[in-house]
Amino acid sequence: MNDSDSNDLSTKLRAWTVDPRVPTSFQREVWQRIAQRQAVRDEAFWPRVMEWFSTQLIRPRYAVALVALSLSISVGAGLLHAQDANARHWKELETRYASSIDPLEMGR
């Protein structure tokens, strides 16, 4: 590239200007769209529930209550499951015992 081409290019680049044409209502419309999306987000159920939980769990008394409730539910579910398993096991033991002392069962 020679000097004259470089000077022409430099002159053209210095003279070049950009005139962006933005509608006058552009900023207002952008803020309206942001407000609409925020309103939809604020009205959603689960985000509000999660926000409430996160603000309440910061407080120690709610956190302790939630841990106690979770622990109670877990222990209760474990006891119910164990009770069912024990009932089945005892029924099987009863059947074995009855068959072990029944004289008619021994011959079979």
N, C-alpha and C positions, 0 to 999 in steps of 0.2 A: 504494500500500500504506500503510495507516495504522499508527500506533504500536502498537496492541494486537496487530495481526497480526504485526508485526515482533518484539514481545516474546514472543508465543507460539512463533514459529518459533525464536527464540534459545533459549528455555527447552527446547524439544523437542530442538534440536541439542545442547545441553549435556548433556541427560539421555541422549542416544543413546549406546550403547556397542556395540562389536562383540565378540562372544565366538567367535573362530574355534575350531572343533573339529578338531584335527589328531589323527589316530590316533597312538597311542603308538609304533607301529613305523614311523612315517613316515621318520624320519631313518635308521634302520637299513636300511630298504628302498632308500632313495635311494643310500646308500653301497654297497649290494650291487649295484645296477644299474650304478653307476659302475665298480665293480671288475670286473664281467662284461664290460662294453664295453672296458675297458682291457686285460683278458686277451685278448679277441678281437683287438684292435689289436696287442698285443704278439706274438701268434702268427702274424700275417700275414707272408708271406715277403718281398714287395717292400719294405715299410717297413723291415724289418730290414736288407735288403741296402743300401738307400739310406742308412740310418743308419750302417752300417759304412763305406760309401764316404765319407760326409761326415766321419766321424771320422778315417779313414785319410788322406784327401787333405790334411788340415791339416798332416801331416808332410811335410817337403820331399822326403825320399827316395822316398816313395810317389807323390807328385805328379810328380816327375821321371821315375820309372819308367813311370807311366801316359802321360805325354807322349811318352816315347821309344817305348813300345809302339804308341801311336796313330800316331805318325809312321812307324814301320816298316811297319805294316799299310797305311797310305795309300800310301807309296812302292811297296810290293810290289804293291798293286792297280793302281797307275798303270803300273808296268812291265809287268805282265801284259797290260793293255789295250793299251799301246803295242806290245808284241811281236806281239799278234794283228793290230793294224792294219798294222804293218810287213810282216808275212807276207803279208797280202792285197795290199798295195801292190806288193811284190816279185813276187808271182805275176802280177799284171796287167802289170808291166813286162816280165817274161819272155815273156808271151804276145805283147805288142806287138813286142818285139825279134824273136821267132821269126817272126812274120808279116811283119816288115819285111825280113828277109833270105831268106825262102822265095820262090823264083822262081814257084812255083805260086800263092802268095797274091797276088802283085803283079798278076796278070792278072784276078783276080776283082773 
